[in-house]
Amino acid sequence: MKRQRTHAPGRRALSNVGGRARLAGDPAVAKALASAARPPGKADPRALTHGFHAWPARMHPFTAGALIDEGPPGVVADPFMGGGTVVVEALVAGRAVVAADVNPVALEVAWARTRRWSGERRAALVARAHLAVEAARRFRHGKRVDDAIWKTESEWFDPPALAEAWSLAEVLGHTEGPDADLDRMLRVCLSSVLVKASKQVSDSVPVKDAEHAWTPARRVEDWFVAKAEEHAGALAALHRAIRAEGPPRLLLADARRPPDDVGPVAHVVTSPPYPGVYDYAAHHERRYALLGLDAGLARSAEVGARRSVRVVGRADAERHYVNDIAAFLAAWGRHLEPRGRVTLVVGDGQAPDGPIPTLPLIAAAAREAGFGVLASVSQPRPAFGPGRGKRPPGGRDGKEEHVIALTPAAAT
Ligand SMILES: C[S@@+](CC[C@H](N)C(=O)[O-])C[C@H]1O[C@@H](n2cnc3c(N)ncnc32)[C@H](O)[C@@H]1O
């Protein structure tokens, strides 16, 4: 029997915000994709742990859950996991799950969003957040912010905000033994308030805000404690909702080169970057130094990044995108069960001279990797980016978002 989706009423949808859908391919599968792509108004994108940490272009949890429910039974994989929406929904659906991302912040956020912690552990988290604030105050008393952090971060934070963030990260950064996971969780709580505490415009716009308002003393500490309290509540809801037996397997890995021991996968449900739209490595720049994360793989292996599309231009960007998606499909295709499926949620991209239609690029990549398109649904999405208005069909700015089901070519 199909599980009832239980996201509570509330808030706005993230992506897939409606509009007329174009269906193609197998009619029954296309219809199922279309209904997954249209979260009902009551589907809350912040339910469970979904609202914990910003992630540009995160999937609507309703869409992730519905795609998992409609697809083949068995292990779910998300090779471009971002903040872990698919991972959470797979656990709720009772599935084993393996997921990866090149960005270390993704790994931390997905880890933090998927812990099945007892009430005792959640209470310890909140108590420890308060203790960390006291310890950080003692730690920074009479000290200056570390030179290396000051050098890169002082232009991005007001001095009280930087001192509080740095000292919290320091007291939480070296714990070993049974409390290490509590402090890891608290570092991700700090991560989730860092951009708000900085002069950066937003999580997806990594430039300084000309209208930045001063962040007063104690504000970062207050936000940090409030986030820990809120997350403890969200983890309680997650604890009740999870039906999977074990924890997810989360990897810091390039989707094009997963480890050999991934094991059999029934359904890859994932949202690769939209070509030329986001710059995930740059979006998280405020977090790496403060939280001691190594961004090497994110900087060198991110596919479809805006920074590279701007340098190489449309034709090469499209060619690279096809090659990158084909490489990811071929790599995960090796782990796919014979009746397995790959479902992609991806929006049109952005070149300097206008939108990049993604659907034909995915179809080309699928062919190259030995997959066929089983069905797809495309719908207009709201205007964003510098290419607005340059291509009439589709959405208000000519852009669409697609949900595409692929199967190994022999099964199509
Ligand atoms: C659209 S986001 C995924 C959002 C995710 N579905 C969620 O709900 O949070 C795309 C992700 O792909 C990751 N990524 C980019 N290149 C990658 C690569 N080569 N291998 C694995 N992940 C990659 C980015 O870091 C980003 O987190």
The ligand as an SDF file (V2000), in Angstrom:
LIG
                    3D

 27 29  0  0  0  0  0  0  0  0999 V2000
   20.7500   20.9660   -7.0920 C   0  0  0  0  0  0  0  0  0  0  0  0
   21.9080   20.6170   -5.7990 S   0  0  0  0  0  0  0  0  0  0  0  0
   21.1950   19.2180   -4.9900 C   0  0  0  0  0  0  0  0  0  0  0  0
   20.1500   19.6650   -4.0070 C   0  0  0  0  0  0  0  0  0  0  0  0
   19.5720   18.5200   -3.2040 C   0  0  0  0  0  0  0  0  0  0  0  0
   18.7130   17.6690   -4.0120 N   0  0  0  0  0  0  0  0  0  0  0  0
   18.7920   19.0440   -2.0000 C   0  0  0  0  0  0  0  0  0  0  0  0
   17.5760   18.8660   -1.9490 O   0  0  0  0  0  0  0  0  0  0  0  0
   19.4070   19.6910   -1.1360 O   0  0  0  0  0  0  0  0  0  0  0  0
   23.2510   19.9340   -6.6900 C   0  0  0  0  0  0  0  0  0  0  0  0
   24.4090   19.4420   -5.8290 C   0  0  0  0  0  0  0  0  0  0  0  0
   25.3610   18.8040   -6.6770 O   0  0  0  0  0  0  0  0  0  0  0  0
   26.6200   18.9360   -6.0560 C   0  0  0  0  0  0  0  0  0  0  0  0
   27.6540   18.5990   -7.0480 N   0  0  0  0  0  0  0  0  0  0  0  0
   28.1650   19.3600   -8.0350 C   0  0  0  0  0  0  0  0  0  0  0  0
   29.0760   18.6720   -8.7320 N   0  0  0  0  0  0  0  0  0  0  0  0
   29.1370   17.4330   -8.1830 C   0  0  0  0  0  0  0  0  0  0  0  0
   29.8800   16.2570   -8.4810 C   0  0  0  0  0  0  0  0  0  0  0  0
   30.7670   16.2150   -9.4740 N   0  0  0  0  0  0  0  0  0  0  0  0
   29.6630   15.1580   -7.7250 N   0  0  0  0  0  0  0  0  0  0  0  0
   28.7770   15.1780   -6.6860 C   0  0  0  0  0  0  0  0  0  0  0  0
   28.0760   16.2840   -6.3470 N   0  0  0  0  0  0  0  0  0  0  0  0
   28.2370   17.3850   -7.0920 C   0  0  0  0  0  0  0  0  0  0  0  0
   26.6410   20.3660   -5.5520 C   0  0  0  0  0  0  0  0  0  0  0  0
   27.6190   20.5450   -4.5500 O   0  0  0  0  0  0  0  0  0  0  0  0
   25.1910   20.5190   -5.0640 C   0  0  0  0  0  0  0  0  0  0  0  0
   25.1150   20.2360   -3.7060 O   0  0  0  0  0  0  0  0  0  0  0  0
  1  2  1  0
  2  3  1  0
  2 10  1  0
  3  4  1  0
  4  5  1  0
  5  6  1  0
  5  7  1  0
  7  8  2  0
  7  9  1  0
 10 11  1  0
 11 12  1  0
 11 26  1  0
 12 13  1  0
 13 14  1  0
 13 24  1  0
 14 15  1  0
 14 23  1  0
 15 16  2  0
 16 17  1  0
 17 18  1  0
 17 23  2  0
 18 19  1  0
 18 20  2  0
 20 21  1  0
 21 22  2  0
 22 23  1  0
 24 25  1  0
 24 26  1  0
 26 27  1  0
M  CHG  2   2   1   9  -1
M  END
$$$$
